[in-house]
């Protein structure tokens, strides 16, 4: 199965994904809605904790993101993600695309150290994309609780599903300000920031 980058400088590049239930790509309709809303991400850092094929992160890169951090724990999926990164022109070193294969909570701790070395403006221009397998509610809660500590001042995009994932009124979201909600069928993405 392949996915296509929808817009930006990498528009049309086809990304491959593994077959079966190992990945659950963000739907084309939802990706289109997200990136129609945020067409320009010049200078941003984009972090995908559950990267899968990398479609959302590569879309961010295509819209101008300066750095994209992909984390994927499954070895088979990670191998495909790595192959997809080779399809991206000018990806000669890790200054543009950074790939990791580890537990998402552990990866958040590693990224935190990178983030704390950013200047304030770059900290603000960072997006954390949180989209674990919908049914793994505990993963949502663990990662969102870890972000709730006062070190993070950028954006958080949260993808879920009305039936399988955490709901928009879940108590874990009480500490987040939701600026936008994008829906496609039962899936949705919340654009959020931590409340001051």
N, C-alpha and C positions, 0 to 999 in steps of 0.2 A: 504494500500500500504506500502511496506517496502523497505528500502534502505540498502545496505550492505557497511560496511567499507572495502575499497579496498586493503589496505596494512598496513604494520607496525605491532606493537605489538597487536593491536586490530582487525586485519584483520578477516573478516567473521562475526563480530557482526552485527546483523540485527537491524536497527533503523526503527521505525514506524513513519508514517506521517499521518496527517489528510487528508481525502478525500476532493475533491472539489477544489475551486479556492483560498482557504485561503493561500496555499503555492505554491511556484514554485521552486522545488528543483533544484540545480545546476546539470546539466546533468552528467551522469556517465562518458561519454567520456571527458567532460571538467574537472571534478574532477581528472580523471586519468592523463590527460596531466599536470595539475597543480602539482600534487604530484609525478609524475614521475620526474618533474623538481626539486622539493624541497622535496626530500625523507627524509632528516634529518633536524629536527627543534629543536634539543636538546637545552633546556634552553630558548626557545622563549616564549613570551606571544602572544596569538592569540585572537583578539577581533572581534566578529561577531555581527554587529549592528542589523541585520534582520535575526535572526538565523533559523527560521522555524523548521525543524526537527533536526537541528544541524549537518547535514552530513559533512559540510566542516570543522567546528570546531572540531568535533570528529576525522576527518581524520588528522587534525593537531596534535591533542593529541596523536593519534596513531603513528605519526612520531616523537614524542619526545617532543612536546611543554610542557613546565613546568606548564603553567597556560592557561586556556581557559575561556574567558569571553563571555557569550551568552546573548544577549538581544533580546526579542521578545515581541511585544506590544499586539498581539491578545491573549486573555485569553485562548481560546480553543487550539490554537497552542502551547502556553506556557505550558499548562498542558501536552501535548504530549512530548514536549521537556524535561520537568522535568522527565517524565517517562523514556525517552530514557537515561537520565543521570544516572538513577538507573541501567542500563544495563552494565555500565562501571565498571570493577573491581577496587577495591581500591579507589573508590570515596567516602571516608569517611567524608570529610569535604570540605569547600569552598576554601581550599588552591590550589586545582587542578581545579575544575570546579566552576565557579561563574555564577549564573543565575539571570537575572533581567527582569522585565516586565514593560516597560515604553517607552515613546516616544524616538526615537533614538537620537535626538538632545540633549534632557535632559540627556540621558545616556552618551553621549560623554562628557558632562561637568563633570559628576561624574567620568568617567574613567580618564579624564584629571588630576584630583587631585591625583588619584592612580599613574598615570604615572609620574607625576612630583616628586614623592618620590622615583622613581627608580634611581639607579646609571646610569651613562651615557651609560655603556655597555648594560645594560638591556633595556634602552630606544631605543638603536639602534636595539636590538633584539626583537622588537615588530612589529606585523603585524596587521593592521586594515583592515578588510574585509568589503567592502561597496557593497551591492547588494540589494537595495530596489526593490520593484515591478518595473519592467522596465518602465512602462508608467508614473510613478510618478517622472518626471524630476525635479520638484521643490525639492524633497527630496535629490536627488543626489547633486543638487547645494547647498542646505543648509548645508549638512554635509561636503561636500568638501570645501566649504568656511570656515567652522569652523575649519577644519584641517589646512587650509592654514596659519593660524596665527603661528608665529615662535616657538611655544612650542613643536612641534612634529618633531622628527628626524628619526623615524623608517620607515618601508615600508607600503605602502598602496596598497592593491589589490582591483581592481574595476571590478565588473562583470556587463555587460550590454548586449544589443541585438541590432544588426544592424538596425532593423526595428522599434522596440518598445522603446528602451532605448536611453540614450545619446550616440552620435556618438564619435568615437575615435578622431575626430578633433573638438570636442565641445570646445568653448573658456574657459570653466571652467578648462580644462586640460592643459592650457597654462603654468600654474605655476608648473606643474609636469613633471619630467623626466620619460619617459616610457622606462623601460629596456627590457621588454618582453611582447609579445602579444600571448595569446593562444586562438585558435578558435575551435569551434565545431558547425557546421551548422551556424546559424545566431548569436549564443551566443559567447561572448568573455570575457576573463579576462585580464586586464592590470596589470602588476607588475610595480609599480611606487614608486617614492620618490619625496618629495618636492624639487624644485630647490633651490640652495643656494642664 
